[in-house]
Amino acid sequence: ADSRLEKTTRDRCLRLLPLALLAFPWLTLDFPSLAWWFRLTAAWTTEHFYQCLGLAVDRQGTSLVVAHLPFDVTPACSGIKALQSILVAGTAFCFLQTRNRRLYWASLAMLPLVAWIANTIRVSMIVATALSINPDFAEGWFHGFCGWMVILAVFSLMWFVLRRLSRRMEAGATA
């Protein structure tokens, strides 16, 4: 079959197709159970993290009591909107950072894990802030700010890793 696009142009265009799928809020609208699993696993991981630190933790579903202070990983804290944002921004980010097709698809496959890690770190940081400063501060403006900080940190780390991997792959291809 004859294509109107050169192979390299066609390959780059194909790598942008996931953006068409992610452009709609299907994830947040059609997968409420995914949001619940994001909340539950973030609460579970936070429970075990603080237990490893020696604090008394009791968890019932998505509700936590850490050092006698109650926390609830509510639907607003599910991270599902962050997941959609990370998938969209991450796809564009991976497209811009990787020239190697295999590295691009591998990094794209890692984005849901990256979003889950970012959300879990956010939940743990909010608990740490409530325990060390006060609960009102953690529930106030810091709650949203913490989400942005974590996403920025995760993308900074991704940028660093993808840059190093791209350089290695380019060096291996020229050697």
C-alpha positions in Angstrom: 0.0 0.0 0.0 1.3 3.4 -1.0 1.2 6.0 1.7 1.1 9.7 1.2 3.3 10.2 4.2 7.0 9.3 4.6 7.6 6.4 7.0 9.2 8.7 9.7 6.3 11.2 9.4 3.8 8.3 9.5 5.5 6.8 12.6 5.4 10.2 14.4 1.7 10.6 13.6 0.9 7.2 14.8 2.5 8.0 18.1 0.1 10.9 18.6 -3.0 8.7 18.2 -3.3 8.0 22.0 -4.0 11.7 22.4 -7.2 11.4 20.4 -8.3 8.6 22.8 -7.3 10.6 25.9 -8.9 13.9 24.7 -12.3 13.0 26.2 -13.0 12.6 29.9 -14.0 8.9 29.5 -11.7 7.9 32.2 -13.3 10.1 34.8 -16.9 9.5 33.6 -16.9 5.8 32.7 -14.6 4.2 35.3 -15.8 5.1 38.8 -14.5 1.7 40.0 -11.0 2.7 38.9 -11.2 5.8 41.0 -12.2 3.6 44.0 -9.2 1.3 43.4 -6.9 4.3 43.2 -8.3 5.5 46.6 -8.1 2.0 48.2 -4.6 1.2 47.1 -3.4 4.7 48.1 -4.9 4.2 51.5 -3.5 0.7 51.8 0.0 1.9 50.8 -0.1 4.9 53.2 -1.2 2.5 56.0 1.8 0.3 55.5 4.2 3.2 55.0 3.2 4.8 58.4 3.2 1.4 60.1 6.8 0.9 58.9 7.6 4.3 60.6 6.2 2.9 63.8 3.0 4.8 64.0 -0.3 3.3 65.1 -2.5 3.0 62.0 -6.0 1.6 61.5 -7.6 1.4 58.1 -11.1 0.5 57.1 -11.4 0.7 53.3 -10.3 4.2 52.4 -10.6 5.6 55.9 -7.4 5.8 57.9 -6.6 6.7 61.5 -2.9 7.5 61.8 -1.6 8.3 65.3 -5.2 8.8 66.5 -5.9 11.3 63.7 -8.6 10.4 61.2 -8.2 10.7 57.4 -10.5 9.7 54.6 -9.3 9.3 51.1 -12.5 10.7 49.6 -13.5 10.6 45.9 -12.0 14.1 45.5 -8.7 12.4 46.5 -9.0 9.5 44.2 -6.4 10.9 41.8 -8.6 10.0 38.8 -8.5 13.5 37.4 -4.7 13.5 38.0 -4.6 10.1 36.2 -6.3 11.6 33.1 -4.1 14.7 33.3 -0.9 12.7 33.6 -2.0 10.4 30.7 -2.6 13.4 28.4 0.3 15.5 29.5 2.5 12.4 29.8 1.7 11.3 26.3 2.7 14.7 24.9 5.8 14.8 27.2 6.9 11.3 26.1 6.4 12.2 22.4 8.6 15.3 22.8 11.2 13.5 24.9 11.7 10.2 23.0 12.8 9.7 19.4 13.0 6.0 19.8 9.6 4.3 19.0 10.1 1.5 21.5 11.1 3.8 24.3 8.0 6.0 23.6 5.6 3.1 23.8 7.3 1.7 26.9 7.2 5.1 28.6 3.5 5.5 27.6 2.7 2.1 29.2 4.3 3.3 32.4 2.1 6.4 32.7 -0.7 4.8 34.7 1.8 3.5 37.3 3.4 7.0 37.4 -0.1 8.5 38.1 -0.7 6.0 40.9 2.6 6.6 42.5 2.0 10.4 42.3 -1.4 10.0 43.9 -0.1 7.7 46.7 2.8 10.1 47.5 0.2 12.9 47.6 -2.0 11.1 50.1 1.1 10.2 52.3 2.3 13.8 52.1 -1.1 15.2 53.2 -1.1 12.7 56.2 2.5 13.8 57.1 1.5 17.5 56.9 -1.6 16.9 59.1 0.5 15.1 61.6 3.4 17.5 61.7 1.7 20.9 61.2 -2.1 20.5 61.6 -5.1 18.9 60.0 -6.7 22.2 58.9 -3.6 23.3 57.0 -3.4 19.9 55.3 -7.1 20.1 54.3 -6.8 23.7 53.1 -4.9 25.1 50.2 -2.1 22.7 50.8 -4.2 19.8 49.6 -4.4 21.1 46.0 -0.9 22.5 46.1 0.5 19.2 47.2 -1.0 17.5 44.2 0.7 20.0 41.9 4.0 19.6 43.7 3.9 15.9 43.3 2.9 16.0 39.6 5.8 18.5 39.0 8.2 16.2 40.8 7.0 13.1 38.9 7.4 14.9 35.5 10.8 16.2 36.5 11.9 12.7 37.4 10.4 11.3 34.1 12.2 14.0 32.1 15.5 13.0 33.7 15.0 9.3 33.1 13.7 9.6 29.6 16.5 12.0 28.7 19.1 9.5 30.0 17.5 6.5 28.3 17.2 8.4 25.0 20.9 9.3 25.1 21.9 5.7 25.9 19.7 4.4 23.0 21.1 7.0 20.6 24.7 6.2 21.7 24.0 2.4 21.3 22.6 3.0 17.8 25.6 4.9 16.6 28.1 2.5 18.2 
